[in-house]
């Protein structure tokens, strides 16, 4: 017997023995007076068995049919075999128009060997941080490197911007690598959509922080852009400190990967086009309401032209006496009215925006300039994360274009054999060992 049935027998006995009134029994059992009277009569006639459920040992009236269970098994095995029960139940509803409780599906998937509950981790007590109270006070940002397309293309990086107060994703973007340019693009799109947040919370990656001990006082390009936008940049000491975005990465690596698979998306361009739709659905499921309804985003943002300058790669240079400066193996000369004496040896800023346009700025003014070709003298500097892709590209280029007759090492050096010089050397060294070259090479 269940606890409910035992309690019902006990109360009905008290009613029959005049130890409890029918009115008190209705409150104790949560039944109507008419129902209590019916139970009393049945108990007097048939005893304890009259109060037991007549459905005991029978299939529930709400049980799914074997045919329905077999259909679900076929769909899950062919389409959602690696999905979690909750996510699989959502897809069965949205794509197959089949409603099933996630816990029922969890039991069935466990029975079919398609799902195994994860073991509980050892509990580690840590001091939790309370969410910020308002939307827009703090935005956690991170890049997640993962096989997002499951081998349909190379691995890439997903940039994630998530609000701390609401767990609301405000920006996602796929990039080949985690670069300053990628963060610039996503940051600008979120500013145009929501306004300027009070602060960003990131890790200590080189895009956000200069990690060389002798250059700790310097700022990165991303840090400089945020300073000009009056947005505070805060770096976390550990991944656990920015757990909101770390947990979001785990959810995205599960759900977003499968959504891309179901839609047969295999390129970064297609994935970025789908992300706005995914963000809306994700926020509807997982976002929470902030404690304070006030939006902390600041709506004032610079114009498009100024944003182009802010979200650009900027380097400081000093003009020569001829008003020239060198930048990325190119030579620029300032062109303008007047004799230009006031610009001699002046510090300037050379910026390259995300469209590749170069601007030269001095004292807040954009200067006109003329570009001259300059021989390539220094090797390219590549970050460690981009080294593999660079070497792979060199390998592909080497296979596609083997050295031609005009290749530098063939055209720059003339290799000749001077027979006369060879004879003189053989006369000078009569005991020379066999196998020595009979002619020497001179480089002209």
C-alpha positions, 0 to 999 in steps of 0.5 A, a space after each residue: 500500500 502507498 502512504 496515501 492509502 494507509 492514511 485513508 484507511 486509518 482515517 476511515 476507521 476513526 470515522 467508523 469508531 466515532 473517534 473522528 467526525 466526517 467533517 474533520 475527515 474531509 479536511 484531513 483527506 482533502 475529499 468532499 463529505 459525499 466521498 467520505 460517506 461513500 468510502 465509509 460504506 465501502 469499508 464496512 462492506 469489503 474492508 481494507 481492500 475497498 480503499 485500494 486503487 482499482 488500477 493497481 497492477 494495470 496499465 495506466 490510462 495515460 500510458 503511451 502505446 507500444 507503437 508510439 514508443 517504437 516510433 519515438 525510438 526510431 526518430 531518436 536513433 536516426 536524428 537525435 542519438 547524441 542529443 540530451 533528453 531535454 533537447 531531444 524533446 524540444 526537437 521532437 516538438 518543433 520539428 516532428 510535432 510530437 509532444 513527449 515529456 522530457 523525463 519520460 524520454 529520459 527513461 526511454 533513452 536510458 533503456 535504449 542505451 542512448 543516454 547515460 546520466 552523468 556522475 555527480 561531481 565532488 562538491 567544491 564549496 566556493 564563494 558565489 558572486 551575486 549577479 549584477 542588478 541591471 541589464 548592461 552593467 557587466 558583459 562577459 566576453 570570451 572566445 570558444 575554440 571548438 569543432 563547431 561544424 563537426 568536420 564539415 570544415 576546419 575548427 574555428 572560434 565562436 565569440 560570445 558576449 553574454 549579459 551578467 545580470 540576465 544570462 542573455 546572449 547579446 552577441 555571437 560571431 564565428 571567426 577563423 581565429 580569436 583576433 582583435 578584428 573579430 572582437 572589434 566587429 562583434 563589439 561594434 554590432 552590439 553597441 549599435 544594437 544595445 548601446 554602450 555597457 558599463 564594463 566588459 569582463 574577459 580573461 587574460 588573453 592577449 587581445 585584452 591584456 599585454 602579458 609581457 612583464 616589462 610592458 604591463 603598463 601598455 594597453 592592447 588595441 581592444 583596450 584602447 578602443 574601449 577606453 575611447 568609448 568609456 567602457 571599463 575592461 576588467 580581466 578575470 583571474 581564472 575561468 571560474 570567475 567568469 563562469 557565466 560565459 564559460 557555462 554558456 560556451 558549454 551549452 552552445 557546444 552542445 545545442 548550437 553544434 546540433 542546430 547547425 547539423 540539422 540545418 546542414 550549415 557548413 560555412 562560417 558565412 551561413 552560420 553567422 547568418 543563422 546566429 540571430 535566429 538562434 540567439 532569440 530562441 536561446 534567450 527565450 529559454 535561458 534568460 532570466 529577469 534582472 533585479 532592476 528593470 533599469 537598462 544600464 546601457 548608454 544610448 549615446 554612441 559615436 557616429 559611423 565615421 568615428 566608430 571606424 576610427 575607434 575600431 581600427 588598428 592604430 600605431 604611433 609614428 613620428 614624421 621625418 623632416 620630409 613629412 614621411 613615415 613608414 608603416 607595414 613596409 610602406 612609405 607615406 608622405 603627408 600632403 597639404 597646404 603650407 610649407 609643413 614646418 609645424 608637422 616636422 618630427 610630429 607624432 602621428 597615429 596611423 590607423 587601419 580600419 576593418 575595411 582596410 582603409 588607412 588614415 593618418 591622424 594628428 591632433 585629432 585631424 585626419 591628414 591627407 597623404 601619398 603612398 610610396 612603395 617600399 621594398 619588403 625587408 622584414 619577415 611577417 610576424 605571426 601569433 602562435 595561434 595563427 602559425 599553423 594556418 600560415 604554414 598550411 597555406 604555405 604548403 598549399 601554395 608550394 604544391 600549387 606553384 613549384 619553383 619556376 625559371 624566374 624563381 628568386 634563387 634561380 634568377 638572382 644567382 648565376 652559377 658557372 663552372 670555371 674550367 681554368 680555375 679548376 685546372 689550376 686547383 688540380 695542379 696545386 693539389 695533386 694529391 686531392 682525393 677522388 670524388 672532389 668536384 672538378 670545377 668550382 662555382 662562382 656567384 655573380 
